[in-house]
């Protein structure tokens, strides 16, 4: 795993995390794969919210890809 890339994605998430927390949710970065995919887990209210797909695409994914252009994809996984 590329720790520098992981840290940059985590820093990007810190900018959006307060908005998620305000609605009772959160997001956790699980890993950045060798293919430069950020693997995330939505937490709290975000994991069951009907708007989570829109939050993922229009909020989280956009924030990450703008801050870390090396990231090719953002994927939420269910645990």
N, C-alpha and C positions, 0 to 999 in steps of 0.2 A: 504494500500500500504506500502511496505517495503521501507522506505526512504533511508536507507543505500544501498540497492541494486540498487535503482534508481540512486543514486549519483555515484556509481561505474560504472554503464552502461554509464552515462553521461560523466564521465572521460574517458572511453574507446572511446567514440565518438569524444572527443576533439582531439584525436590523428589522426583521419582520416578526420576530418572536413576540415582542410586546403586544402586537395587534392580535395574535393568536391567543395569548394568555388572557387578554381582556375579555375574550369570548369563552374562556374556560378550556382552551386547548393548548397544544404545543406541538412541536415537531422535533424529532431526534434524528441526527445524522448517524446512520449505522456504519456506512463505509463508502469509500469511493473506489470503484472497481478498477481493474487494469485497463478497462475500456473507457474510463473516465465517465462512468455513470454514477451519479450520487444516489445512494440507496437510503430512503427516509422511512421513518415510521411516524404516522400522525398519532397524537396522543390526546387523551381527555375528550373534550367535546368535538374536536376535529376528527376523531376516528369514526364518529357516527353521524356527523352532520351531513345533511343532504347537499350542502354547498361545498363539500370538501373537494370535489373534483375541480370546481372553479377556483377555489383557494389554491389548489395545487398548481394549476396551469397559469392562472393570471397573477398569482401572488408569489408563491414559493419558487416555482420553476423560473419565472421571469427574473426574479431577484438574484437567484443563484447564477443563471447563465449570463446575466449582465455583469455581475461582479467577477465571475470566474469563467471567461470564455472558453477555456480548455474543456469544460464539462460539456459532454455531447448529449446527455440525457439525464432526466431526473425521474426517479421511479419510487413510488410509495409501496411498501410491502405491508401485508397484514401479518401480525404475529399472534 
